[in-house]
Amino acid sequence: MSKTNEELLDTSKMDAYNEMIRKIEEQIDPLDYLPPSLREIAKMSMTQLEEEFNLVAAMVSTRSSAQRKLIASRWVYEQAILHELSLEDPQKLPEGDSVE
């Protein structure tokens, strides 16, 4: 059974629409819409994040409560990802990272 011209037109429109959306998604960085202080935390390396998390855990961080919450939640999230990777295949863990 062949498709009608109308069905082909709809398919080509959907393909064009999907391609346009994909290009837009590639150009937009959601981190650009965070306030600078939160963007800084979102872009931290794991080493920097661990240092900041240790300060938050020791209750000596001078950051705002919103920043401390983000540091703690990002740390928990990153540790969960590392834990999942270690369960799947320990060889997939980034060098120097370990699950605590």
GROMACS elastic network, one bead per residue, 0.5 to 0.9 nm:
[ bonds ]
;  ai    aj funct       b0    kb
    3     6     6  0.79727   500
    3     7     6  0.59346   500
    3     8     6  0.64678   500
    4     7     6  0.52535   500
    4     8     6  0.63649   500
    4     9     6  0.86568   500
    5     8     6  0.50805   500
    5     9     6  0.60851   500
    5    10     6  0.86156   500
    6     9     6  0.50960   500
    6    10     6  0.62496   500
    6    11     6  0.86687   500
    7    10     6  0.50837   500
    7    11     6  0.61825   500
    7    12     6  0.86434   500
    8    11     6  0.50196   500
    8    12     6  0.61209   500
    8    13     6  0.85183   500
    9    12     6  0.51436   500
    9    13     6  0.60979   500
    9    14     6  0.85559   500
   10    13     6  0.50800   500
   10    14     6  0.61288   500
   10    15     6  0.85951   500
   11    14     6  0.50748   500
   11    15     6  0.61300   500
   11    16     6  0.85955   500
   12    15     6  0.50049   500
   12    16     6  0.61315   500
   12    17     6  0.84734   500
   13    16     6  0.50983   500
   13    17     6  0.60149   500
   13    18     6  0.85169   500
   14    18     6  0.59857   500
   14    19     6  0.84644   500
   15    18     6  0.51094   500
   15    19     6  0.61130   500
   15    20     6  0.85923   500
   16    19     6  0.51018   500
   16    20     6  0.61731   500
   16    21     6  0.86882   500
   17    20     6  0.51111   500
   17    21     6  0.62572   500
   17    22     6  0.86468   500
   18    21     6  0.51219   500
   18    22     6  0.61402   500
   18    23     6  0.86947   500
   19    22     6  0.50658   500
   19    23     6  0.62795   500
   19    24     6  0.87113   500
   20    23     6  0.52223   500
   20    24     6  0.63073   500
   20    25     6  0.87103   500
   21    24     6  0.51025   500
   21    25     6  0.61370   500
   21    26     6  0.86616   500
   22    25     6  0.51347   500
   22    26     6  0.63035   500
   22    27     6  0.88663   500
   23    26     6  0.51536   500
   23    27     6  0.64764   500
   23    28     6  0.89888   500
   24    27     6  0.51930   500
   24    28     6  0.63889   500
   25    28     6  0.54004   500
   25    29     6  0.79396   500
   26    29     6  0.76839   500
   28    31     6  0.87916   500
   28    32     6  0.80868   500
   29    32     6  0.56551   500
   29    33     6  0.78378   500
   30    33     6  0.56415   500
   30    34     6  0.73985   500
   31    34     6  0.54001   500
   31    35     6  0.86145   500
   31    38     6  0.88112   500
   31    39     6  0.60003   500
   31    42     6  0.74851   500
   31    43     6  0.83039   500
   32    35     6  0.80162   500
   32    36     6  0.84929   500
   32    39     6  0.73990   500
   33    36     6  0.87438   500
   33    39     6  0.82698   500
   34    37     6  0.80388   500
   34    38     6  0.61057   500
   34    39     6  0.54392   500
   34    42     6  0.89497   500
   35    38     6  0.54804   500
   35    39     6  0.60175   500
   35    40     6  0.86601   500
   36    40     6  0.61186   500
   36    41     6  0.88514   500
   37    40     6  0.53354   500
   37    41     6  0.68930   500
   37    67     6  0.73788   500
   38    41     6  0.52057   500
   38    42     6  0.62693   500
   38    43     6  0.87478   500
   38    66     6  0.82353   500
   38    67     6  0.63993   500
   38    70     6  0.75683   500
   39    43     6  0.61799   500
   39    44     6  0.86537   500
   40    43     6  0.53705   500
   40    44     6  0.63238   500
   41    44     6  0.51926   500
   41    45     6  0.87884   500
   41    48     6  0.88924   500
   41    49     6  0.74758   500
   41    67     6  0.75128   500
   41    70     6  0.74238   500
   41    71     6  0.66891   500
   41    74     6  0.85947   500
   42    45     6  0.87563   500
   42    70     6  0.82329   500
   42    71     6  0.83612   500
   42    74     6  0.78246   500
   44    47     6  0.79116   500
   44    48     6  0.58129   500
   44    49     6  0.58305   500
   45    48     6  0.52446   500
   45    49     6  0.60347   500
   45    50     6  0.85323   500
   46    50     6  0.59692   500
   46    51     6  0.85822   500
   46    75     6  0.85032   500
   46    78     6  0.83692   500
   46    97     6  0.87275   500
   47    50     6  0.51781   500
   47    51     6  0.63508   500
   47    52     6  0.87302   500
   48    51     6  0.51619   500
   48    52     6  0.62251   500
   48    53     6  0.85073   500
   49    52     6  0.51196   500
   49    53     6  0.59271   500
   49    54     6  0.85179   500
   49    71     6  0.69411   500
   49    74     6  0.82839   500
   49    75     6  0.69424   500
   50    54     6  0.61016   500
   50    55     6  0.86753   500
   50    71     6  0.88748   500
   50    75     6  0.73055   500
   51    54     6  0.52102   500
   51    55     6  0.64958   500
   51    56     6  0.88300   500
   52    55     6  0.51007   500
   52    56     6  0.62561   500
   52    57     6  0.86191   500
   52    61     6  0.74490   500
   52    68     6  0.84919   500
   52    71     6  0.70398   500
   52    72     6  0.88311   500
   53    57     6  0.59936   500
   53    58     6  0.84478   500
   53    61     6  0.86405   500
   53    68     6  0.79904   500
   53    71     6  0.60541   500
   53    72     6  0.61352   500
   53    75     6  0.69061   500
   54    57     6  0.50452   500
   54    58     6  0.60525   500
   54    59     6  0.84796   500
   54    60     6  0.88096   500
   54    61     6  0.85881   500
   55    58     6  0.51221   500
   55    59     6  0.61207   500
   55    60     6  0.53586   500
   55    62     6  0.85539   500
   56    60     6  0.61754   500
   56    61     6  0.50854   500
   56    62     6  0.85598   500
   56    63     6  0.84864   500
   56    68     6  0.62111   500
   56    69     6  0.87695   500
   56    71     6  0.78203   500
   56    72     6  0.74302   500
   57    60     6  0.78035   500
   57    61     6  0.83210   500
   57    72     6  0.82262   500
   58    61     6  0.76539   500
   59    62     6  0.87427   500
   61    64     6  0.83977   500
   61    68     6  0.76651   500
   62    68     6  0.88745   500
   63    66     6  0.81168   500
   63    67     6  0.59510   500
   63    68     6  0.62293   500
   64    67     6  0.52035   500
   64    68     6  0.62126   500
   64    69     6  0.86547   500
   65    68     6  0.50009   500
   65    69     6  0.60943   500
   65    70     6  0.85756   500
   66    69     6  0.51725   500
   66    70     6  0.62381   500
   66    71     6  0.86458   500
   67    70     6  0.50970   500
   67    71     6  0.61111   500
   67    72     6  0.86105   500
   68    71     6  0.50640   500
   68    72     6  0.61552   500
   68    73     6  0.85550   500
   69    72     6  0.51676   500
   69    73     6  0.60438   500
   69    74     6  0.84167   500
   70    73     6  0.51251   500
   70    74     6  0.58412   500
   70    75     6  0.83031   500
   71    74     6  0.52601   500
   71    75     6  0.60306   500
   71    76     6  0.86647   500
   72    75     6  0.51232   500
   72    76     6  0.62734   500
   72    77     6  0.86314   500
   73    76     6  0.51592   500
   73    77     6  0.61266   500
   73    78     6  0.86188   500
   74    78     6  0.60305   500
   74    79     6  0.84683   500
   75    78     6  0.51946   500
   75    79     6  0.60978   500
   75    80     6  0.85725   500
   76    79     6  0.51559   500
   76    80     6  0.61767   500
   76    81     6  0.87566   500
   77    80     6  0.51285   500
   77    81     6  0.63782   500
   77    82     6  0.87819   500
   78    81     6  0.51185   500
   78    82     6  0.62796   500
   78    83     6  0.85938   500
   79    82     6  0.50443   500
   79    83     6  0.60587   500
   79    84     6  0.86193   500
   79    98     6  0.87996   500
   79    99     6  0.65977   500
   79   100     6  0.78161   500
   80    84     6  0.61909   500
   80    85     6  0.86232   500
   80    99     6  0.85140   500
   81    84     6  0.51217   500
   81    85     6  0.62083   500
   81    86     6  0.86084   500
   82    85     6  0.50641   500
   82    86     6  0.61207   500
   82    87     6  0.86531   500
   82    93     6  0.68017   500
   82    94     6  0.86650   500
   82    97     6  0.78107   500
   82    98     6  0.72095   500
   82    99     6  0.60455   500
   83    86     6  0.51076   500
   83    87     6  0.62986   500
   83    88     6  0.87443   500
   83    98     6  0.83420   500
   83    99     6  0.57273   500
   83   100     6  0.84544   500
   84    87     6  0.51488   500
   84    88     6  0.62616   500
   84    89     6  0.86188   500
   85    88     6  0.51136   500
   85    89     6  0.59305   500
   85    90     6  0.65461   500
   85    91     6  0.85401   500
   85    92     6  0.63142   500
   85    93     6  0.62528   500
   86    89     6  0.52965   500
   86    91     6  0.76456   500
   86    92     6  0.71830   500
   86    93     6  0.64423   500
   86    98     6  0.83139   500
   86    99     6  0.74999   500
   87    90     6  0.66766   500
   88    91     6  0.89238   500
   88    92     6  0.81254   500
   89    92     6  0.56241   500
   89    93     6  0.77184   500
   90    93     6  0.57342   500
   91    94     6  0.81899   500
   92    95     6  0.87752   500
   93    96     6  0.81644   500
   93    97     6  0.63924   500
   93    98     6  0.73550   500
   94    97     6  0.55890   500
   94    98     6  0.83261   500
   95    98     6  0.84615   500
